[in-house]
């Protein structure tokens, strides 16, 4: 992964199999990590112990009109984070 910029985003949405209860008193944060190469970043987070959770394509196209894919992962403890093509 290049020196990816992380954009913090509060999230209350649950993924299937989420281990963390979501409720009004539950503060949750996950990170969207911007990457240039999704396949390479995927390999690195898997090697670091992450597990894939979901695949998506943004409803907003990139600057050239191209689709913008992103992937959801869980760290070894179960916290979700995303890799997003910048």
N, C-alpha and C positions, 0 to 999 in steps of 0.2 A: 504494500500500500504506500503510495506517496504520502507526503506530509498532509494528510487529509484534514480538512477543516470540519469541525463538529458543530452542528447547530442544535442546541438543546431544544427539546420540545416536550411539554407536559402531555401526558397521555393517560386517559382513564379507561381506554378501550382494552378489553380482555382478548387475548388470543385463545384459541381452543387449547385446553390443557394448562391454562395459566395457573400457577401455584399461588399467586398473590390475590387476596381479596380486594375488590375495587368497591369503594364506598365513599361517602362524603368525608370521612376522616382519614382516608388513605391517600398519602402523597406519593405519586409515582412520577418518575422521570425516565425517559429513554432518550437515547441519542440517535440522531440521523448522521451517519458518517459519510461524507461526500468523497467519492473515489473516482479515479479516472478509468480504472480497469476493474470491472465487477468480477470477472473470473479470477484474476490474481488476488483481489481482496478476499474473495470467497475462500480460496485456498489458504490464505494466511489466517483468517479467523477460525477455520475448521482446525488447522494445525494448533491453534492456541486453545482449543477446547470448546468452541461454540458449536451449536447444533442448528441446522436450518429449520425454520418454522413456517415460512410462507414466501411466495413469489408474487410480485405485483408489477403493474405498469401504471405510471402516473396518468391521470386524466388530462393533465396539462402537458402539451408537447414541449420539447426542448427548444432552444433558440432557432434552430434550423427546421423546426416542425417534426423532428424525429421523436419516436417514443422514448420515454425516460423510465427505464426499469429500476426497481429496487427490490431488495431481499430482506426479510426479517429473520433474525437469528436470536438464539438465547445464549447467554454466557453460561459458564459451568454451574452457576447457582440458580439459573432460570430467569434472569432479568432479560427482557427483550431489548434489542437494538437493531438498527437498520443500516444497510449499506445502500447508498443511493448514487447512481451515476451522475456526475456533475456536468 
